[in-house]
Amino acid sequence: MNANAEIISRIPVCLTIAGSDSGGGAGIQADLRTFAFHCVHGTSAITCVTAQNTLGVVRVDAMPAEAVVAQIQAVVEDIGVQAAKTGMLLNQEIIFAVAQQVEALQITNLVVDPVMVSRTGAQLIDDDAVKTLCHVLIPKAAIITPNRYEAQILSGLEIHSLDDMQAAAEIIHQNLQTKAVLVKGGGMQGNLRGVDIWFDGEKLEVLTTKQVNTKNTHGTGCTLSAAIAANLAKEKNLWQAVQQAKEYVTTALTYALDIGEGQGPVGHFFPLWGIGTATRD
């Protein structure tokens, strides 16, 4: 085996278990772009197919749970994965099936983006699915990345301030038994917009970055969780993975795409346009 072949054979593999976004801004499309940017081979298990664009979602069709399971098994049993992330799982049956596969196939470095509520506060899955997500899948995660409204559901707190975000992170960690929690501030107002809270049972940290003034923020949550998974696949520790993922998302927001009539996506591949810099090592 020559040197180039050896390098290619050592490329880490990530799996995204999420929905398809026909507009290309979020879901598996955003995840696979993020994996590629980080020089990680991306694989996927599609949970639902959406018809959507920058203006919104027109239609959602769930995949049969058996089809989701088959996709996960096909990838893991042949290729293997070093990290995985979940996004939109849509219903209770799919959530339960995914959790079973995570355990049966011993999938580690699991990042759960608990897609339950949009950044605008609209609930996306029913209450039974929320309960299954909380009690069956989230305890298997290395980290979960709820937005403001998801953190409110998971903690039972109303979140309006930095103190509220910190308290919610501690409650979620204690109640749901995940290794780490990252409460995202993208849905917050004023100076808290984009401020995230990290808690791992010991360290409570406030992660800040420059605020990017753009309406084109579609796919930020998917991109962040995918970047964390990619960094974990490259053997970064959890704290490093989160810090580097947040840096990547901020830069991608800086070069967001102003396409369509509504909310465009972040610019996942900004270096290819000859602009911006970011670290992929």
N, C-alpha and C positions, 0 to 999 in steps of 0.2 A: 504494500500500500504506500503510495507516495505521500509527501508531506501535505499537499493540498487535500487529498482524500481523507487523511487523518483528521485534519482540522474540520472538514465538513461532517465527518462522522461524529464529531463531538458537539455539534450544534445542539443546544438545549431545545426541548420541545414543550410547548404550552398548549393547553386545551381550553377553548372557550365553550361554555354551555349556555347558550343565550338565543335571543330572537334575531331574525333577519330584518334589517331596515332597508327597504327598497330605495330610499333616498341616499343611502351610503354614509350617513352621518354618525350613526350610533350602532348598537348591537354588534353582531359578529363582524360586520364590515369594519367598524372602528377598532374592534379588538384585533383583527388580523393585521390591519395596518400598523397598529401599535406594536404587536409582536415583531413584525418585519423590521420596523425602525430599530428595535432593540437587538436585531440580529438573532432572533429566536424563531424557530420553525413553528408556525401556527397551525393547529388543527381545530376542528369545530364539531359540535353537536347542536343542531338547530332545534329549538324548542317550539318556535312559532314563526309564522311568516306574516309580516306586516306590509300593508300597502300604505306608504307614507312618503311625505316630502318635507320641505322646509316649513310648510304651513301647518302640518299636523298629520295625525293618523287617520286613514280612511277606513281601514279594515284590518282585523287580526284573525288569523286562522291558526289554531293550536295543532301541533304535531301529536300523533298518538304517543302515549308514554312509552310504548314498546319500541317505537321508532327512535326515540331519544336514547333509550337504553342500548339499542343496537349500535347506534353511532358511537357512543362512549366506549362500548366493549371493543368495537372494531379498531378504534384508535389505540386504546391502552394495551390490548392484548398483542398487538403487532409492533407498534411504534414505541409505545411507552410515553409517559409524560413526566416532566420534572416539576410542573406546577399547573394549576388549573384555576379558572375563575368561572363564576356563575353570574348571569345577568337576569334578564326577564325569563322567569320560569312559568309564569302565567296561571297555573292552577295547582290544586292540591295533589292531584295524581302525578303530575310531572315532578313536583318538588320531592315527593316521597320516593319516586323511582330514582331520581338523581342521588338522593341521600343514600339509598341502598347501594348504588354503584360506587359511590365514593368510599364506602366502607368495604364492600366486597373486593374491589380492585385495589384497595389500599392507596388511594390517591392522596398525596400529601401536598403541602404548600397550597392549600385551597383558599382562594380569596372569594368571599361572598359579597357581591354588591346586591343588597337586599331590595331589589326593585319592587317596591310596594306602592310608593306615592311619587308623583312627578314633582319637579322642583316648584311647580305652581300650587301644589297641595292637592291634586286630584288623585284619589285612590285608584290603583291600577289592578289590584287583585282582591278577591273577596276575603272575608274574615277567616274562613276555614283555611284558606291557603296561607294567610299570615301566621296562623297558629302553627301550622305544619312547618313553615319556614323557620320559625323561632325555636321550636322544640325538637325538630328532627335534623335539619340541615345546619343551621348556624353553629351548634355546638361542635361540629366537625371542622370548622373553619380556623385557619391560622389568623385571619383578620376579617372583619366586616367593615363596610364603608357606607354607612347610612347617611343620607342627606338630612336636612333639618327636620322635615316632616316624618321621615322614616324613624329618625331618632326619637321623635315625640311618641310614636306608637310603641317603639321598643322599650322606652324608659317610663312611659306614663306621665312625663313632664311636659308642660308647655315651655317652649324654648324661644326666648326673646333676647337673651344676653349671653355674654361670654361665660358667666357663672353658670347659667342654665346649660350651656353646651358641655361644660366640664362635669357638672353633676350628672347629666344624661349619660356621658361616656362611662362614668364610674358605675352607674346603675346597670347599664347594658352589659358591661363586663362581668359584673357580679351575678346577674340573673341568668345570662345566656351562655356562660362558661366558654366563651371564645378566648383565644390567646390575647388578642388585641382588638381595639376598637378605634376607628378613625371617623369621628363625627365631622361631616363636611359642612362648611359654611357658605356654600354657593348660593343657598336660598336665603341667607341672612341679608340684612340691610346695612347701609352705611359702611363704617369702617370694618364691620365683621364679615362683609362679603368676601368670600375666598379664604377666610381664616378657618383652619381645621384644628380639631382637638384629638390628640393621641392619648390613649391610656392602655397599658398592658398589665395592670395590677400593681405596678410599682412606680412607673414613670408617667406623670401627667404633663404633657407638653402642648404648648400652643405653637402651631406651625403657621407662619405668616409668609406672604410673598407679595410682590407688587400686584396691585389691582390693574386688570386689563379692561379698558372701557370698550366693550364690543357687545353687540346683540347676538353675535354668531357664536353661541356656546353649546350648540347641539352636540351631544356625545361626550361631554366632559366626564360624566360619572363612569361611563363605560371605559373611556380611555384611561382614566386614573386607575381603576381596578385592574385593567389589562396590563398597564405598565408596572404595577406592583407585582403581578404574577410573573411577568417577564424577568424582572430583576431577581425574584426568588428563584426562578429557573436557572439563573446565572450565578446562583449560590451567594447572593447578597443576603445579609441578615434582614430581618423584618423591618427594623428601623431604617436601615440604609435604603431598602427597597421603597419604602414610603417617601422618604425625602427625595430620592431621585425621580420617583414617579411624579411627585408634585411639581418639581422643577420642569419636567418634560411637558406636563399639561399647561403650565403657565406660559411656556414658550410657544406651544402649539396654539394657545389662545391669542397670543400676540400676532400670529400669522393666520388667524381664522379666515375661512373662505366666505366671501360675501356673494353667495350664489342663491338663486331662487328668490321668491318674494317674501320669505319669512326668516326663520332663524337658521343660518348656515352652520356648518360643522367647523370644528377646530382643524387647524392645518397640520395633519399628522406628519407629512413628508416635507416640511418647510426647507430642509437643507438641499433638497433636489432642485429647488427653484433658485439656488444661489443666494439665499438669505438666511440669517439666523445661524446660531451654533447651539449644539447640545452634546452632552457626553453619552456615548452609547456603550462604553466599556464598563 
